[in-house]
Amino acid sequence: MSESDSDYCLIDVSRPPRAEGPPYARCVLCQEPTEYPESYKGITLCPVCEWREAERTSCSG
């Protein structure tokens, strides 16, 4: 069975802009610093929680 690009689930997720430097926003799950500016209004996740969330919500087939 061959797979093409259309076989994958693509979820359109907007990401906050990366911060140039401190202060960084805190992760909403574990409170660790994220890569995003503190001024960003919205849900921010640290790289570890972002990875876990992507695993949890990924399409399986």
N, C-alpha and C positions, 0 to 999 in steps of 0.2 A: 504494500500500500504506500503510495507516494503522498507526500504532504506539500501543499503549496501555501503561499502567504495567506490565502483566503481561508485556510483551515484553522487559523489561530484566532482566538478571541482578542479583540483589541478594545481596551477600555479607555475612553477619552478622559483622562484625569489631568486637571490643571494643577500645576505645582507652583508654590510660592517662589518668588525670586530668591536666588542665593545671596547671602549676606557677604559684604566685602570684609567685615570684621565684627568684633563684639560691639554691642551686646547681641547675643543670640537668643532666639525664642526657645522656650522649654518644650520638650516633647509632652504631648497631652496624655501619654500613657505611662511613661516612666520618669518624667521630669528631668531627663538628661538634656544637655544642650543640643540643639539641632544645627543645621547648616543654614538656617533661614533667619532673617532679621527679626529682632524683637518687636518691631513696629508692625509686622504682618498680622492682619486680622483674619483669623481662620484657624483651621486645624493644622498643626505642625507635628511631624513625627521625626525622631532621631533616625539615623541610618539603619540601626538594628530593628527598630519597630517598623520602619518603612518596609524593610525586607520581609519581615514576618507577615505584615499585612498583605503584601504582594503575593506571598506564598498562599496565604489563607484565602484570598479572593481570586486566585488564578483559575483559569478554566482548565478542567481536566477532561480527558477524552480518551 
